[in-house]
Amino acid sequence: MTNIFLETLQGKTTDRPPVWFMRQAGRVLPSYQALKEQYTFWQLMKDPELAAKVTLLPIDDLGVDAAILFSDILVIPYAMGMGLDFTDQGPVFEHPLKDVNDPLETLNPDPDKLNYIYRAIDKILETPGNTTPLVGFSGAPLTVMLFMIQGLGTRSNFADAEKFFFKEKHLTRKMAEAVTELTIEYALQQIKHGISAFQLFDTHAGSVPFTYYQEVFMPSVKKIADAVRATGTPFIFFPKGIGTGIKEINHDICDFLSVDWQTSLYTAREMVDKNVGLQGNLDPRILFADQETIKKELYNYIPFHNQESKWIFNLGHGLVPGIPVENVKFVVDFVKQVHW
């Protein structure tokens, strides 16, 4: 059975772009919120049956063309021995690396701590009637390390971690290598268990100058990409906030580049290697508007699709809590029904 998402990843021309959303498995779905009243975030992730159920909710509730594994980018530091809790204020680490004398020595990678995720993948793919491709993912070393060093997910403030990057450049590089090694094993296991594509999330790629990123973190991205692509699995890269650095993203780095909402798709297409497909870049906040306003915004994407077949409709970042679920469904229906 053919699938429009997989066909687009393979470079085939389709009648419309495939559509899925970052952070679609949760947040805006009433069915997910009902589960959250019964279980904690950790419980939902660690129970393979529950994780599989949440992963597949957007397929039934929204009608998207791809599922993304219900997990979190911070499972890698958790598997490296960092005590992690998910609170109402966000993720919090027991002992932030900024408070540790020898951060590298305190890390103790244990790949077995990720086994529950592979069991969830098995459950998803064994679900009767499910033929939707599954996107696996991991956080990129820079973003993951910001949380590890800072110790909590304040999102807008990683001041201590950013200071660490510049003050301890050699150590930063060594830590990135350690995170990369486990990330590669994690990605390969996801592939072994049956994911159809892999996305690397670098949500805070713009937190350092691109020259620093290219020197210290891009080698890690390239290693992860090479390992994934060596298996024949499509590799999608999302470096949010990387700005004009996208002009350095070529087909050696990824198959598809996920574009943030700060960069127009036309600009991205001009700057990025033509062999690299694009994904994105609708600003999720437009989904707070009325549907007539949303429709006008969506019509702007039609001319782009007419000139670019290697494009996956998605957001420029993840869905934001509080967005009306009917507006998310409206977007999916528009993409599927409008004359492209």
N, C-alpha and C positions, 0 to 999 in steps of 0.2 A: 504494500500500500504506500503510495507516494504521500509526501507531506510538504506543504509549501515552505515551511521553515527550513527543512533539510535541503530542499531543492535550491532555495536562495543561497544557503551556505555553500552549495556546490557550484554556484555561479550560473545556474539555469534561470532563464527569463520566465517570470510568472505573471499571471493576469493582475495580481495585486501584491503589495508587500505583506509578508507575514507580520503578525502583531503579538507581542507579549510585553510584560512590564517588569522592571526591576522592583523588588519588594511587593510582588503581586500576591504572594502566599502569606496573607495576614494583613494587619493594619486596617484596611478599609472594608474588609469583608465581614458582614454580620455573622456569618457562619464561623469565622475564625474567632471573633469576639466572644461568641457563645462558648467556644472551647476554652478561651482564656479565663473564663469565669470558673472553670473546673480544674484547670491545670496551670502550673507555672511554665514560663518559657523553657526552662531546662527540661521539664517533664515532657513537653511537646516535642522537643528536639531529641531527647534520649530514648523515647519509646518509639521503636520502628513503625508500629502500627499507626500511632498518632502523627508522627512525622510524615508518613506516606499520605495520610488523610489530608493534612494541611497542604502538602505539596500539590495535591490534585484538586483542592477546592476551587482555584481559579479556572480550571478547565470547565467545571460544571457551572460555576457561578458567573463567569465572564465570557467564556468561549474563546480564550486565547489559543494561539497556535503552538505554544511550547510551555512546558512546566519548568520551574527552576526549583532545585532541591531546597527544602526548608531546613536551613541551618544558619550558621553565623560565621563571619570572617574570623572571630576570635577563638575558634576551636583549635587553631594551630598553637597559640601561646598556652592554651589550656593543656594541650598534649605535650607541651614542653615543660610542664611542671609548675605553671603559674596558677595559683588558686584563683578561680574566677566565679563571680556571682553576677546574675542579671537582676538588677533592681529596677524600681519604677523610674529612677533617675538615669538608667542606662547601665552598661557593664562596668564592674569595678573589680580591679585586681587586688588580691590580698597584700602582695608585696611589690609595688611598682619598682621597676628596674632603676629609676632615678634615685631610689633610696638604698640601693645595694652597692657594696664596695666593688664586687667583681661580677657584673651582670652576666657575662658569658658563662662563668663557672656555675652560676645558679641554675642555668637552663639544663634540663634533663629530658631530652626528647624520648617519648614513649609512644611509638606509632599505634600500639594496641588501644590506646585511649580514643582512637578514632573509629574503632570497629563498629560502634553503634550506628555510625553514619552509613557504612556500607550495607548494614542490615536494612536500614531505611530505604536505600536505593533498591535493594532486592525486593522489598515489599511493594514499592512504587511500580516497578516493572512487572511484578507478578499480579497486579490488580486486574481482575477480569474486565475485559472490554477497554482497557487503557491502551491506546496506540499513540499517544502524544509524546513527542520527543522530550527527553529530560536534559536540561542544562545543569551541569555540575559547576561548582565554582570554588574559589578560594580568595582570600584577601591577598593583595600584593605586599611584599616585604615592607615598603615604606609605611603604608597605612597601618599594617598590623603592628609595626614597631612603635609608631606614635602612641598607640594605646598601651603597649607593653611598658614603655618607659614612663609615660605620664601616669598611668595607673587607673584612669577612669575615663569614661566616654563623655567628656564635656563638649565634644564635637567642635566647638568653635575655638577652643583654647588648648593648644598643645605646647605652650610656651617652654616648659622644662624640656620636653622631648626635642623640640626644634633647637634649643640651645645645645642639647647633648649632641645632636647631629653635627653641629659646627665645631664644638669643643673637642669632641672625641670621634673624629672622622675615621681613624683607623679601626677603632672598636666598632663603630657603626657598620663599617664594611664587613667585619668579622661576624657581627650579629646577623646581618643581612644574609650572609652565606649560610648560617645555621638555620635561619627561618626558611630559606630557599630550599635547602636539602629536604626538610620535612614536607614542605609544600609540594615538591615534586613527587615524593612518595604518595602523598595524599591524592594528588591529581591522578596519578597512574592507577591507584586503587579504585578511584571513582570510575575511571575508564574501564578497568577490568570488570567492574560490576554492571556496566552497561549504559553509562550516560552517552548522549548523542553529540554533545558539544560541551566545551569548557570555557567559562568566562573568568578572567582575572580582574578583580575589583581593586583599583587604586583610587579610592574615594578622595584621598587627600594628596594626590600627586602634585597639586599646585602649591603645596606648603613650603617647597624649597625652589630655588631658581632652577630652570631647566638644565643649565650647565652642571649643577651639582647632581641633579637627578640622573642625567645621562652618565656621569662618571661613577656614581656610587650605587644607584638602584637599577638602572637599565640593564646591566649585565645579569642581574637576577631575573628580571622579566624575560630576557632572552633565553636564559637557561630553562625556565619553566615552560616557555613557549616551545622550545626545541623538543623537550621531553614529551609534551602533549602531542605535538604535530607529528612526531616520529611514529606515533601509533595510528596516524590517519584521522585523528579527531580534530575537528575545526576548533580554532583558538580565537576567542573574542577578548579584546583588551579594552578596559574602561579606565583611562587615566583622567579623572575629573580635574578640571582646573589647569590642565597642562598648557593651555593657550597655544601660542604659535609653535610650541614644541611639537605639535602634531605633524609639522612638515618633515620631521625626522622619523616619523612612523612609516616604515616600509614593509614590504611583504616578508622580509626576514624576521619581523617581530610578531606579526599577527595576520590572521585571515580576514578578520573584521575588526574595525575600530568603532567602539561605542562612543558617540560624540555627546558632550555635555550641552546643557541649555545655553551656555555662554557663547557657543560657537555655532554659526549657522551651518546647515548642511552644505550649502553652496560653497562657503569658504573652506569647509573641511574637504570637499571634493576637489577644490582647486589645489589645496596644499598637500593632500595625502596621496601617496603612491596609488596610481590607478588600479593596481592589482589587488589593493586592499578594499574589501567591501565596507560599507558604513552601517551603523545602527544608531538609532536615536531620532531626534533629540528634543522632543516636546517637553517644555517646562511643566512639571507636574502641578505647579500652582495654578495654571490656567484651568485646571479641573475644578477649582472652587467657583468659577464663573458660571453664568447661565449657559444652557446648551446652545443657544443661538451664537453666543460669543465663541464657544468652543468650536462650533461647526465652521465659523469663519476662519479660525486658526488652522483647522484641519485641511480646509480647501487649499491653503498655501503649500501643502505638501504634494499636491497632485502634479504640478509642473516638474518638481524634483524627480518624482518617480518616473515620469515620462523620459527623463534623460539618464536615469540611473537605475538599472535593474538589480544591482547588488546592494540592496538596502533593506534593512529590517526595521519596521516601525516599532519604536520604543520611546522611553522617556530620556530626558537629559540627566536624570537622577531617579531615585526610588520614589514610589508613591508616598505621599505625606499623610500622616494621621489626620482624620477629619474630612478628607475628600469624600463627597457623596458617592456611594458605590454605583448609583444609577448613572453618574457622569462617566465613570470608568467604563461601564458597560456600553454607554452611548458611543464612546470612542471606538471600542472593539467593533460594534455594529456598523459604524461609519466606515471603518477600514474594510470591512468585509462586503459592504453593500454598495458603496459609491462606485461610480464608473471611473476607473483610473485611466 
